[in-house]
C-alpha cells in the first residue's frame, strides 16, 4: 500500500471559519494534506463557557463541520488535555506540523506557549497567527510607549492605522488527509444546555460562518446608514448583532473593518460607519486591557474600588436576573437576555447600572450572570464593559453617573416597542405610564389588566433613595481610600 502523506494539523479554537483564517491559509499554501481538529480542552485554566455560549458553540461546530465537508475535509473532534490529544494525533497520523490562531487571555497564552515549546523541541513545525484582532495588543502603544488606559486615544490611534491588512479569502484548494481518524460526534461534547431556556435561541440566531457573512451583508446594505441615530433604540433593528459571530470567530474583525469602509466610502453614511467601527475598536480595546490585566473579570481595574461597600441582597439579585425589578426597561432587558441569549447594548448599560448603583450588588455578580446567559459572552468585552459601567474600570463612567431607568426608558424606548415586546403584562398600558406604572391611576391599571404586586411587581427599590445610597457608598469608599482620613 502507498504511504499516506503526513498531514498538517490545523487546530480550530475561536476561529470557526474558512475565510480570513491565517492558520488555515498557511496550511493550504503548503500543499500538504490538512487535518482540521477541534479539541474540547480539559487541562487549561481557561474560564469554562457559559450555557448560552455552549449552545452557540454546538451549532457553530456543526456549521464548520458541514463547510469543511463540502471542501472534502473531515473535522476531527477530540476531548481531553490539549497536549496529550495533539500528541496522540501526531502519533496516529505522522503529522509534522501544527498551526493555530492566537489566544489573548492569560490561561490561553500560558497553554499555547507551553505547547509551542513542547512540540518545537520535539522537532515539529509549530506556527501561530493573528486572527482574532485587528492589531496585536503589544503593537498598540501610547506616545510614551506604554499600554492604553483610555479608549478615545486608543480609537484615535487605531482609526488612522494603515497597516490593517485585507482579509484572506477562503483557500481555493484544500487537500484532505487521506486516512481515517477517530473522532467524537459533536453531541459527545455535551454542549447543549440541559434546561429548556435556550429553545428560542434558534428563532433569532444562525450560528456559523454563513450566518455571520449574511448578517454583515444585511447590516451594510441597510442599518449601517442610520447606525449613529438608531443604535441606542432597542425597539428597532439598528445594530449589527455580529457580536456572537465575532466571539466564536465565524467572521474576522478585518473583514468587518474593510467591508464596512468599502461599503460606505463614498456615501453620506460614512459617519455612521465610523461610529460602528468605533464599537469594533471597543472590542479591541477590551482585549488590550485583558492582555495587560489578566484578572479583568475578577479584580477591580481601579484598586480604589476594593474598598467599595457592596451589598449582597439575594432577593434583589434574583429579581434582577429574572426581570422582576418593577422597572420596565430593566425587566425588558433581562427577559430579552433570558429568552434569546442576547441584550441590546444600550439596555446592557441600563441593567448593569441598575444592579451596581441601584442595588449596590458587586459588578462581578452581574458579569458572571451575563457570562452564563449571553451567546456573545466574551472574556474581554464582558469584563471591560461591566467595569466601565460600575466605575471601577479603565476610562470608566464616573460612579456618580447613575442611569435613571425611567428617563432612560422614556428616551430610548419612547413608544414602548421594546418593553411591550418583552414585558407583555404591560402591553396595554398607555405610554404615559409605561415607564413608571406605579404612578398610574388605579383605573388606568385596571383597564390595562395590571395589578401591581401580582401581575407585575412594584419597584424593588425607590430610584431617588437608591441613588442617594449609591452616592453615599461612593463617598464612603473615597473616604476609606484617603490616607489623610484613614490615618
WOMOGI-V5493 format. One record per residue. N is the residue number from 0. RES is the residue in one letter. PSI is psi in whole degrees, 0 to 359 (* if undefined). D_FIRST is the distance of its C-alpha to the first C-alpha in whole Angstrom. Layout:
# WOMOGI-V5493
N&RES&PSI&D_FIRST, N&RES&PSI&D_FIRST
This chain:
# WOMOGI-V5493
0&X&143&0, 1&X&143&4, 2&X&134&6, 3&X&132&9, 4&X&138&12, 5&X&138&15, 6&X&168&18, 7&X&129&21, 8&X&124&23, 9&X&109&26, 10&X&107&29, 11&X&139&31, 12&X&265&35, 13&X&52&38, 14&X&54&36, 15&X&66&35, 16&X&166&35, 17&X&322&33, 18&X&142&36, 19&X&47&37, 20&X&94&34, 21&X&323&34, 22&X&317&31, 23&X&319&29, 24&X&316&30, 25&X&314&29, 26&X&318&26, 27&X&322&26, 28&X&341&27, 29&X&339&24, 30&X&359&22, 31&X&160&19, 32&X&145&18, 33&X&132&21, 34&X&103&21, 35&X&137&24, 36&X&138&26, 37&X&129&29, 38&X&125&31, 39&X&94&34, 40&X&141&35, 41&X&5&37, 42&X&11&38, 43&X&167&40, 44&X&14&44, 45&X&147&43, 46&X&127&46, 47&X&144&44, 48&X&149&44, 49&X&175&47, 50&X&316&47, 51&X&319&47, 52&X&324&45, 53&X&320&42, 54&X&313&43, 55&X&314&42, 56&X&318&39, 57&X&310&38, 58&X&329&38, 59&X&321&37, 60&X&322&34, 61&X&316&34, 62&X&317&34, 63&X&317&32, 64&X&317&29, 65&X&319&30, 66&X&316&30, 67&X&319&27, 68&X&325&26, 69&X&343&27, 70&X&7&26, 71&X&5&22, 72&X&141&22, 73&X&124&22, 74&X&125&25, 75&X&123&24, 76&X&131&27, 77&X&161&28, 78&X&138&31, 79&X&187&32, 80&X&133&33, 81&X&316&32, 82&X&311&31, 83&X&322&29, 84&X&315&27, 85&X&321&26, 86&X&319&25, 87&X&317&23, 88&X&323&21, 89&X&316&21, 90&X&322&19, 91&X&328&17, 92&X&344&16, 93&X&16&16, 94&X&142&19, 95&X&357&21, 96&X&145&24, 97&X&134&26, 98&X&148&29, 99&X&169&32, 100&X&147&35, 101&X&154&38, 102&X&161&40, 103&X&358&44, 104&X&156&46, 105&X&316&46, 106&X&321&44, 107&X&319&41, 108&X&315&42, 109&X&314&42, 110&X&315&39, 111&X&323&37, 112&X&316&38, 113&X&320&37, 114&X&319&34, 115&X&318&34, 116&X&314&35, 117&X&310&33, 118&X&331&29, 119&X&317&31, 120&X&337&32, 121&X&1&28, 122&X&6&27, 123&X&156&26, 124&X&122&27, 125&X&125&30, 126&X&141&32, 127&X&156&34, 128&X&160&36, 129&X&121&40, 130&X&341&39, 131&X&344&42, 132&X&163&45, 133&X&318&47, 134&X&139&48, 135&X&143&47, 136&X&323&49, 137&X&352&50, 138&X&3&50, 139&X&111&53, 140&X&150&56, 141&X&174&60, 142&X&334&62, 143&X&358&63, 144&X&4&59, 145&X&181&59, 146&X&158&57, 147&X&145&59, 148&X&350&61, 149&X&137&63, 150&X&317&61, 151&X&309&63, 152&X&330&62, 153&X&312&59, 154&X&318&59, 155&X&319&61, 156&X&316&59, 157&X&320&55, 158&X&338&57, 159&X&4&57, 160&X&138&54, 161&X&16&53, 162&X&19&49, 163&X&104&48, 164&X&154&45, 165&X&149&44, 166&X&148&41, 167&X&141&37, 168&X&163&36, 169&X&138&33, 170&X&140&30, 171&X&319&29, 172&X&127&26, 173&X&120&24, 174&X&119&20, 175&X&155&18, 176&X&119&16, 177&X&58&13, 178&X&154&12, 179&X&135&15, 180&X&132&18, 181&X&141&21, 182&X&145&24, 183&X&160&27, 184&X&153&29, 185&X&324&32, 186&X&335&35, 187&X&344&33, 188&X&352&35, 189&X&53&38, 190&X&335&40, 191&X&135&42, 192&X&142&46, 193&X&327&47, 194&X&161&50, 195&X&7&51, 196&X&346&53, 197&X&4&50, 198&X&326&50, 199&X&353&52, 200&X&317&49, 201&X&349&47, 202&X&334&50, 203&X&350&51, 204&X&145&47, 205&X&86&44, 206&X&149&41, 207&X&164&39, 208&X&319&38, 209&X&319&39, 210&X&322&42, 211&X&315&43, 212&X&319&43, 213&X&318&45, 214&X&319&48, 215&X&315&48, 216&X&318&49, 217&X&320&51, 218&X&315&53, 219&X&336&53, 220&X&350&54, 221&X&288&57, 222&X&333&58, 223&X&329&58, 224&X&327&61, 225&X&20&63, 226&X&317&61, 227&X&323&64, 228&X&329&66, 229&X&351&64, 230&X&338&62, 231&X&6&64, 232&X&99&65, 233&X&341&63, 234&X&357&64, 235&X&161&63, 236&X&73&59, 237&X&0&60, 238&X&170&57, 239&X&331&53, 240&X&35&52, 241&X&352&49, 242&X&316&49, 243&X&329&46, 244&X&321&44, 245&X&320&44, 246&X&321&44, 247&X&10&41, 248&X&28&40, 249&X&346&39, 250&X&149&41, 251&X&151&42, 252&X&330&45, 253&X&321&45, 254&X&315&44, 255&X&315&47, 256&X&307&49, 257&X&322&49, 258&X&327&49, 259&X&315&52, 260&X&320&53, 261&X&324&52, 262&X&342&54, 263&X&7&57, 264&X&321&58, 265&X&21&60, 266&X&163&62, 267&X&346&64, 268&X&5&62, 269&X&323&61, 270&X&318&63, 271&X&323&62, 272&X&320&58, 273&X&322&59, 274&X&317&60, 275&X&316&57, 276&X&334&55, 277&X&334&57, 278&X&324&56, 279&X&323&52, 280&X&327&54, 281&X&321&55, 282&X&316&52, 283&X&316&51, 284&X&321&54, 285&X&319&53, 286&X&328&50, 287&X&315&52, 288&X&316&54, 289&X&320&52, 290&X&318&50, 291&X&350&53, 292&X&79&54, 293&X&336&52, 294&X&30&54, 295&X&329&55, 296&X&351&55, 297&X&346&57, 298&X&135&59, 299&X&128&62, 300&X&317&61, 301&X&112&65, 302&X&339&66, 303&X&332&70, 304&X&355&68, 305&X&339&67, 306&X&5&71, 307&X&135&71, 308&X&71&73, 309&X&145&70, 310&X&180&71, 311&X&59&69, 312&X&106&70, 313&X&325&67, 314&X&318&69, 315&X&319&69, 316&X&315&66, 317&X&319&65, 318&X&320&67, 319&X&314&65, 320&X&323&62, 321&X&1&63, 322&X&46&65, 323&X&42&68, 324&X&343&70, 325&X&356&73, 326&X&110&72, 327&X&317&71, 328&X&324&69, 329&X&313&67, 330&X&323&66, 331&X&317&65, 332&X&315&62, 333&X&329&61, 334&X&324&61, 335&X&317&59, 336&X&312&57, 337&X&324&56, 338&X&319&56, 339&X&359&53, 340&X&23&52, 341&X&155&54, 342&X&142&57, 343&X&142&59, 344&X&317&59, 345&X&320&63, 346&X&332&63, 347&X&318&61, 348&X&319&63, 349&X&314&66, 350&X&324&65, 351&X&319&64, 352&X&320&67, 353&X&317&69, 354&X&314&67, 355&X&331&68, 356&X&341&71, 357&X&321&73, 358&X&350&71, 359&X&39&71, 360&X&136&67, 361&X&133&65, 362&X&334&62, 363&X&332&60, 364&X&320&60, 365&X&319&60, 366&X&321&57, 367&X&321&55, 368&X&316&56, 369&X&322&55, 370&X&322&52, 371&X&333&51, 372&X&349&52, 373&X&132&51, 374&X&338&48, 375&X&21&48, 376&X&110&49, 377&X&136&48, 378&X&336&49, 379&X&304&51, 380&X&321&53, 381&X&311&54, 382&X&315&55, 383&X&320&57, 384&X&320&58, 385&X&318&60, 386&X&327&61, 387&X&312&63, 388&X&318&64, 389&X&335&66, 390&X&356&67, 391&X&356&65, 392&X&185&62, 393&X&136&62, 394&X&37&64, 395&X&156&65, 396&X&138&68, 397&X&141&71, 398&X&326&72, 399&X&359&75, 400&X&99&73, 401&X&117&73, 402&X&129&72, 403&X&111&75, 404&X&337&72, 405&X&308&75, 406&X&324&76, 407&X&318&72, 408&X&315&72, 409&X&325&75, 410&X&316&73, 411&X&348&70, 412&X&57&70, 413&X&325&73, 414&X&351&73, 415&X&20&71, 416&X&317&68, 417&X&313&66, 418&X&315&68, 419&X&330&68, 420&X&322&65, 421&X&346&64, 422&X&75&67, 423&X&338&68, 424&X&347&71, 425&X&6&73, 426&X&329&72, 427&X&3&75, 428&X&135&77, 429&X&144&79, 430&X&339&77, 431&X&328&81, 432&X&356&80, 433&X&324&76, 434&X&355&75, 435&X&65&78, 436&X&337&79, 437&X&345&81, 438&X&352&83, 439&X&143&84, 440&X&152&87, 441&X&322&86, 442&X&324&87, 443&X&317&84, 444&X&318&82, 445&X&317&83, 446&X&330&83, 447&X&0&79, 448&X&30&78, 449&X&130&78, 450&X&102&79, 451&X&135&79, 452&X&350&77, 453&X&293&76, 454&X&335&74, 455&X&137&74, 456&X&152&74, 457&X&159&77, 458&X&133&76, 459&X&343&75, 460&X&154&77, 461&X&130&79, 462&X&311&78, 463&X&315&81, 464&X&320&81, 465&X&321&78, 466&X&317&78, 467&X&322&81, 468&X&323&79, 469&X&318&76, 470&X&322&78, 471&X&319&80, 472&X&321&76, 473&X&319&76, 474&X&323&79, 475&X&325&78, 476&X&317&75, 477&X&321&77, 478&X&319&80, 479&X&332&77, 480&X&350&75, 481&X&118&79, 482&X&326&79, 483&X&324&83, 484&X&338&83, 485&X&0&81, 486&X&*&83
